[in-house]
């Protein structure tokens, strides 16, 4: 419920404060990694609650899928709270939505993983590279669309201002953060599995 509220409220806030057409604003809305990751979590938990035995429910139940989504959410929280939080001061409903998307839901997702998903079976190191595909594809999409439209969702990806060499270094740093988070999750899962949960 918190996820759906935050996603819907953020969409209406984006439309209300838009500087482009409604169509372009909608595309920009879904072009934020934060929205995509929170959307995955919200959809996943909704499916697990209402349709666990469906094909989609079984997919969202897989430990590797839950772990990947949790990693994405944890990185969302880390990057926002370490790098982006100081760049603006939201108020009112925007502050509530920001806290839900960048703090409450990532923490909640991590706790869910620790309590219910981490010890289902032994996570394998060879799974880690597959978890990096989505963030990498996201960065490629963002660079291509940014080159075409001149709009980038995050300041550290703005090649128009920073230049491609600097942005590529930042992307490399982000991928390292994802790898580091993934490695940490694998280690934690192995420890919990070995101890019997």
C-alpha positions in Angstrom: 0.0 0.0 0.0 2.9 2.4 0.8 4.4 1.6 -2.5 1.3 2.2 -4.6 0.6 5.4 -2.7 4.1 6.7 -3.2 4.2 5.8 -6.9 0.8 7.3 -7.7 1.4 10.4 -5.6 4.8 11.0 -7.3 3.2 10.7 -10.7 0.6 13.3 -9.9 3.2 15.6 -8.4 5.3 15.2 -11.6 2.3 16.0 -13.8 1.4 19.0 -11.5 4.9 20.4 -11.7 5.7 19.5 -15.3 7.9 21.6 -17.5 7.1 19.4 -20.6 4.1 17.8 -22.2 2.1 15.3 -20.3 3.4 12.5 -22.5 7.0 13.5 -22.1 6.5 14.0 -18.3 5.1 10.4 -18.1 8.2 9.1 -20.0 10.5 11.0 -17.7 8.6 9.7 -14.7 9.2 6.1 -15.6 12.8 6.9 -16.6 13.9 7.3 -13.0 15.6 4.2 -11.6 14.0 4.9 -8.3 10.5 4.7 -9.8 11.4 1.5 -11.7 12.9 -0.2 -8.7 10.0 0.8 -6.4 7.6 -0.3 -9.1 9.1 -3.7 -9.2 8.9 -4.0 -5.4 5.3 -2.8 -5.3 4.2 -5.0 -8.2 6.1 -8.0 -6.8 4.6 -7.8 -3.3 1.1 -7.2 -4.8 1.4 -10.4 -6.9 2.8 -12.4 -3.9 -0.2 -11.2 -1.8 -2.9 -11.8 -4.4 -1.6 -14.3 -7.0 1.3 -16.2 -5.5 0.5 -19.4 -7.4 0.5 -17.8 -10.9 3.5 -17.9 -13.2 4.3 -14.3 -12.2 3.8 -15.1 -8.5 6.3 -18.0 -8.8 8.8 -15.8 -10.6 8.6 -13.1 -7.9 8.9 -15.8 -5.2 12.3 -16.9 -6.5 15.1 -16.1 -4.1 17.4 -14.7 -6.9 14.6 -12.4 -8.1 13.8 -11.1 -4.6 17.5 -10.6 -3.9 18.0 -8.7 -7.2 15.1 -6.4 -6.5 16.3 -5.9 -2.9 19.8 -5.0 -4.1 18.3 -2.4 -6.5 16.2 -0.9 -3.7 19.2 -0.8 -1.3 21.3 1.0 -3.9 18.4 3.5 -4.5 18.4 4.3 -0.8 22.2 4.6 -0.6 22.7 6.8 -3.7 19.8 9.1 -2.7 20.7 9.5 0.9 24.5 9.8 0.3 24.6 11.8 -2.9 21.3 13.3 -3.9 19.5 14.2 -0.7 21.5 17.4 -0.2 20.6 18.7 -3.7 17.0 19.7 -2.8 14.7 20.2 0.1 11.2 18.7 -0.7 8.3 19.8 1.5 4.8 18.6 2.2 3.6 15.6 0.2 6.8 15.6 -1.9 8.8 15.0 1.3 6.5 12.2 2.3 6.8 10.5 -1.1 10.6 11.0 -1.2 11.0 9.4 2.2 8.8 6.4 1.2 10.6 5.9 -2.1 14.1 6.4 -0.9 14.2 5.3 2.8 11.1 3.5 4.1 10.5 1.1 1.2 14.2 0.2 0.7 14.6 -0.5 4.4 11.4 -2.5 4.5 12.5 -4.5 1.4 15.8 -5.3 3.0 14.1 -6.5 6.2 11.7 -8.7 4.2 14.7 -10.2 2.4 16.5 -10.9 5.7 13.4 -12.4 7.4 11.9 -14.4 4.5 14.1 -14.8 1.5 17.8 -14.9 2.5 17.9 -18.5 3.7 15.5 -20.2 1.1 18.6 -21.8 -0.5 22.2 -21.1 -1.1 22.8 -18.1 -3.4 25.5 -18.7 -6.1 28.2 -16.2 -7.0 27.6 -16.9 -10.7 24.2 -15.3 -10.3 25.7 -11.9 -9.5 26.6 -10.8 -13.1 22.9 -11.5 -14.2 21.8 -9.0 -11.5 24.0 -6.3 -13.1 22.3 -6.5 -16.5 19.3 -4.4 -15.6 21.3 -1.5 -14.1 23.6 -1.6 -17.1 20.8 -1.6 -19.6 19.2 1.3 -17.6 22.4 3.4 -17.9 22.7 2.7 -21.7 19.0 3.6 -22.2 19.5 6.8 -20.2 22.6 7.8 -22.2 20.9 7.2 -25.5 17.6 9.0 -24.6 19.6 11.8 -23.0 21.6 12.3 -26.1 18.4 12.5 -28.1 16.3 14.7 -25.8 18.9 16.6 -23.7 17.2 15.4 -20.5 18.8 13.2 -17.9 17.1 11.9 -14.8 20.1 12.3 -12.5 22.8 15.0 -12.4 25.6 12.5 -12.3 24.4 11.1 -15.6 24.0 14.4 -17.4 26.5 14.0 -20.2 25.5 17.4 -21.6 26.9 19.1 -18.5 29.6 16.7 -17.3 30.8 15.2 -20.6 30.9 11.5 -21.5 34.3 10.7 -19.9 33.2 11.9 -16.5 29.7 10.3 -16.7 31.2 7.0 -17.7 33.4 7.1 -14.6 30.3 7.7 -12.5 28.5 4.9 -14.2 31.5 2.6 -13.5 31.2 3.7 -9.8 27.5 3.0 -9.7 28.1 -0.5 -11.2 30.8 -1.1 -8.5 28.3 -0.2 -5.8 25.8 -2.6 -7.3 28.5 -5.3 -7.4 29.5 -4.6 -3.8 25.8 -4.7 -2.6 25.3 -8.0 -4.5 28.4 -9.5 -3.0 27.3 -8.5 0.5 23.9 -10.1 0.0 25.4 -13.3 -1.3 27.7 -13.5 1.7 24.9 -12.8 4.2 22.6 -15.3 2.5 25.4 -18.0 2.7 26.0 -17.3 6.4 22.3 -17.5 7.2 21.8 -20.6 5.1 24.8 -22.3 6.7 23.5 -21.5 10.2 20.1 -22.9 9.4 18.2 -19.6 9.0 
